[in-house]
Amino acid sequence: MVWHKLRVLGATVALGSLLALGGGAVAQDVLTVEEMRIAAGQSLKAGKSAQAEALAQALLGRDRNDLTALLIRGRALRDLGRLTEARQMMRRAWRLSNNVADKYAAALITAQVLSSQGKRTRAQLWLRRAAQHAPNDALRARAERDFGYVKQQNPWKTDLTFTFAPNSNINNGSARDRSRLNYAISEILFGEPIEYDLTAEAQAIAGIEIGGAVRSRYRFHQTPDTAHDAKFALSYRTFSITDDLGDSDVSGSDFAFGSASLGYGYRRFVLDKKGEFAADVEAGQSWYGGNRYASFLRTQVQQSLYLSPRQQLRFGGEAERQWGQATSDRDLIGLSASITQAFASGNSGFAGLYLTSTQSPDANIEYSEVRLRTGLALRKPVMGAQIQFGLGASWREYDVSRDSRDGRQDKRIFADVTATFKDIDYYGFNPALTLSASRTNSNVGLYDVNRVGLSIGIKSAF
C-alpha cells in the first residue's frame, strides 16, 4: 500500500513538473526510487521546499532509514520554518551517516537548522564537524565560510585555552644560591652587608604547568557602529614539581594561581570604520596557593587605526586598583602603543612600547617599567608549521628596596618562538608549540631569574 502511494505521488509530481514547464509530453506513470530522490533534490534546489518535503516524506514512508530522503526533508523543513521537525530528521540522518560525504551533509544541514533556531554556538560546533568530514577542499572552505558567518551573528563568543608547559622556574625563584640580607638589619647587627644562603624554595624550581582558561562574552546590544558586551573570565593553573627538593614539603599546588572576573565591554567604529575604540571594565578576585590573594578593579581603553590596508596602529591605557588579602594594596597605571605591518613578502611584523607605574602603601613594591616587544610572523610554512617569533626587553626601577640602599633595578630580556602545525587539523584546531626563554639581571641577587619553558596548546584554524 505504501509503495503504491509512492508511485502515485511520484507520477503526480512528475506530471505537474512537466505541465509547469509547458511540455506536451505525457509523464511516465511510475518514478523509481532514485528518480524520486532526484526529483526531491531538484525541487529543493529550485526553492520548492513543500514539494521537496512531500517527496522526501513519501520516500521515508517506504524506508524510514533512507538517508538521502532524511537529508532532503530536514533541509526542506528548515526552509519551511518547521525547525523542531527538521532537527529530529537531522538527528536520525547523523546516526545513519557512515562515510565522510554523508557526515558532511548531515553536519552542514544540522548547523543550518540550529542557526535558524538561534542556537549559534551549537551551530558552530556542527560546522567544525562538517569541516572535519569535508570530502574535498572546496566543501571544507564552504564550512569555514559558514562558520565565519555564524560566528559574526552569534552574541556569544567563548575562547578556551589549555596549558601543558614544562618550565625551568615555576616559582619565579632566584637563579642564584646566595643573596644579601636586608641592608638595614645587616648594618644594625653586623655593621656591613651580609650574604646568606637561599633556601631551596627561594631558588628556581623546575616543574610542569598545567592549566586552563575560559573567556566568554555576550553581546547584549549592537548597532552598525557600536557593541555592548557582558564578559566573564575564569583561569587556573597549578604545577607538578620535577626537581628533587630533598626533605622539603613544598608541593606544586603551593604556587597554584587562579582568578575569576566579570566585566563590561564597549566597542565603537570611528573614522569611517578605519578605526575602533574599545573600553573595558573588569572586577575580579585572584587566589594563590589555594588562598585569597587580591581583589581587583581594572579599566582599559584602546584605539586602533588602519593607516593603510597593511598597517595598523594601536594605542591605549589601563588603570588597576588592587585590594590585597595576601599581598599589599596597589594602584597601577599603564600606557601602550603598537604597530602591525604586513609586508609585500606576506610576512607581518609587530612592535610595541609599554609604560607602567605602580603606587602602594608598601614602598618596596612600587616600581616604574618600560617594556619593548617586537614580533615577526612568517607567511611560508617551515617544515609544515607556521612560525612566529617574539623578542623583547624591559627595564624596571624600584626606588625603595629593603635589600639595597640604592633601590632595585631589574633588566629583563625575553624571546619566544611559536610553531602552529597547520597540516595537523582536528575539528578545525591545530596543535601549537611555544618555546620561551627569559633572563632577569638585578642588582639584588634574590631577583636574578632565568626561565625556559615549552608550552603545548591548540589554536583555531578558522
Summary of the structure (lengths in Angstrom):
residues: 462
radius of gyration: 31.0
end to end distance: 50.4
largest distance: 116.4
contacts: 1423
relative contact order: 0.07
helix: 30%
strand: 44%
